[in-house]
């Protein structure tokens, strides 16, 4: 056999092998075609069934609505809803019968009820609870108030009263200041309220506001009897046992409040926490 003939035979053999492989792939493709067509037919049939189902539902609903009994029933229901709404709005069926006031300690309940001005016979739905709350909030010793309806016939009022954080003496008597620096009363302060000593005390005075901010973070256990505010950055706390805490300004007040308690367990008369990272005792 010549070398050329061997090469030809090899080429013919590989050609036959490729032809057989291509024929096998074609046979596989032809075998997959019916399966794909079958899947497509199944999906089409499913979509058709869904469309028929929706069409039947729509037809059922439409036929139901066309029924005279259904339309008469719907009309009667609508009339009843309107009648109930009109009755609730214009008649005393849902009028206020009870007013509950919570949170009072020093504010007389009669003052709150007078400020509420709950109208007799007015439906609960027509109550202007926002306006009622605003009127109660005008009472000097009321810090905040919430008014809400509790059906069928109760108005619930929740009051947060102002409590004195500091007071200062004035010719017309002691002025009480709350945590918002609001002067809300001129009367004898409770025994726990510290006295404020500053040049120009008042709710708009920066030194006063700084002293109030400090007292909001000072632990009650310190027993502060007097707060001396020479400026916004020079505040001292005179304790009831005669010791003095030099607080400084309002900066780092939380850290100062954390270190002042342990510091007071040491002997001394003057405790300086104005720099809380470097406290001193004298």
Secondary structure, DSSP 8 states (H G I E B T S, - for coil): --HHHHHHHHHHHHHHHHHHHHHHHHHHHHHHHHHHHHHHHHHHHHHHHHHHHHHHHHHHHHHHHHSHHHHHHHHHHHHHHHHHHHHHHHSGGGB--EEEEES-SSS-HHHHHHHH---TT-BGGG--HHHHHHHHHTSTTEEEEEEEEETTTEEEEEEEE---SEEE--TT--EEE-TT--EEEES---TTSEEEE-TT-STT-HHHHHHHHHHTTS-GGG-EEEEEEEETTEEEEEETTS-EEEEESSTTHHHHHHHHHHHTTSS-SEEE-SSTTS-EE-
